Amino acid sequence: MADKKEAIKLINDKLNNKTFLTYNEIAELTGYHPKYILKLKKEVMNGTAKLEHGNKNRVPANVMSEDEKQKIIALYKKSNVSIRKFCNFYNRRSYSCIYNLLKENGLV
């Protein structure tokens, strides 16, 4: 299993001459590819190595607003067509997106 914290610790030890492990051995121990270990080494040397992903706790760019959800629900309630035809009519969101929204609200 790849463990970034362990990899960073071993790379720091290697840079500080506290261990005689090679970067290939560090890659084998941590489960990362040797090229990634070298990339991680550069990040450690620059001080830019992070343990969590940069997009963590961010709202997705294509998230549907509450206003749009209510608009879709209201339009679907007024229509008497199938979901597939309604999706072709609305044409801003995918079929699965609209289907899941309608299913959440008990309209399917």
C-alpha positions in Angstrom: 0.0 0.0 0.0 1.3 3.4 -1.0 2.0 5.6 2.0 3.0 9.2 1.2 3.9 10.1 4.8 6.3 7.2 5.0 7.8 8.0 1.6 8.4 11.6 2.7 10.0 10.5 5.9 12.3 8.1 4.1 13.3 10.7 1.5 14.1 13.2 4.3 16.2 10.6 6.0 18.0 9.9 2.7 18.6 13.7 2.1 19.9 14.0 5.7 22.2 11.0 5.3 20.4 9.1 8.0 19.8 6.0 5.8 21.6 4.2 3.0 18.4 3.2 1.1 18.3 3.9 -2.6 15.4 5.7 -4.1 14.4 2.4 -5.8 14.3 0.7 -2.4 12.2 3.5 -1.0 9.8 3.0 -3.9 9.6 -0.7 -3.2 9.0 -0.1 0.5 6.3 2.5 0.0 4.6 1.0 -3.1 5.2 4.1 -5.3 6.8 4.1 -8.7 10.5 5.2 -8.7 9.7 8.2 -10.9 7.2 9.4 -8.4 9.7 9.0 -5.6 12.1 11.3 -7.5 9.3 13.8 -8.1 8.4 13.7 -4.4 12.1 14.2 -3.6 12.0 17.5 -5.6 8.9 18.6 -3.7 10.5 17.8 -0.4 13.6 19.7 -1.3 11.5 22.7 -2.4 9.2 22.4 0.6 6.1 22.0 -1.4 5.2 18.4 -0.5 1.6 18.1 0.7 0.0 15.1 2.3 -3.6 15.8 1.1 -5.0 16.3 -2.3 -5.3 19.9 -3.5 -9.0 19.6 -4.4 -10.0 18.2 -1.0 -13.1 20.0 0.5 -13.8 21.9 -2.8 -17.2 22.0 -4.4 -17.2 20.5 -7.9 -17.4 23.0 -10.7 -20.4 21.3 -12.4 -22.6 21.0 -9.3 -26.3 21.7 -9.8 -27.6 24.7 -7.9 -30.8 24.5 -5.9 -32.6 26.9 -8.2 -31.8 24.7 -11.2 -33.0 21.6 -9.3 -36.3 23.2 -8.5 -36.7 24.4 -12.1 -36.2 20.9 -13.4 -38.6 19.4 -10.9 -41.2 22.0 -11.7 -40.8 21.5 -15.5 -41.0 17.7 -15.2 -44.1 17.9 -13.0 -45.9 20.0 -15.7 -44.9 17.7 -18.5 -46.3 14.3 -19.3 -43.4 12.9 -21.4 -40.9 10.2 -20.6 -37.6 11.1 -18.8 -35.6 10.5 -22.0 -37.7 13.0 -24.0 -37.6 15.4 -21.1 -33.7 15.2 -21.1 -33.6 15.9 -24.8 -35.8 18.9 -24.2 -33.9 20.3 -21.3 -30.5 19.5 -22.9 -28.3 21.1 -20.2 -27.7 18.1 -18.0 -27.1 14.4 -18.7 -29.8 11.8 -18.5 -28.4 10.2 -15.4 -28.1 13.6 -13.6 -31.8 14.4 -14.3 -32.9 10.8 -13.5 -31.2 10.8 -10.2 -32.6 14.2 -9.2 -36.2 13.0 -10.1 -35.6 9.8 -8.3 -34.5 11.6 -5.1 -37.7 13.6 -5.2 -39.9 10.6 -5.8 -41.0 11.5 -9.3 -39.8 8.3 -10.9 
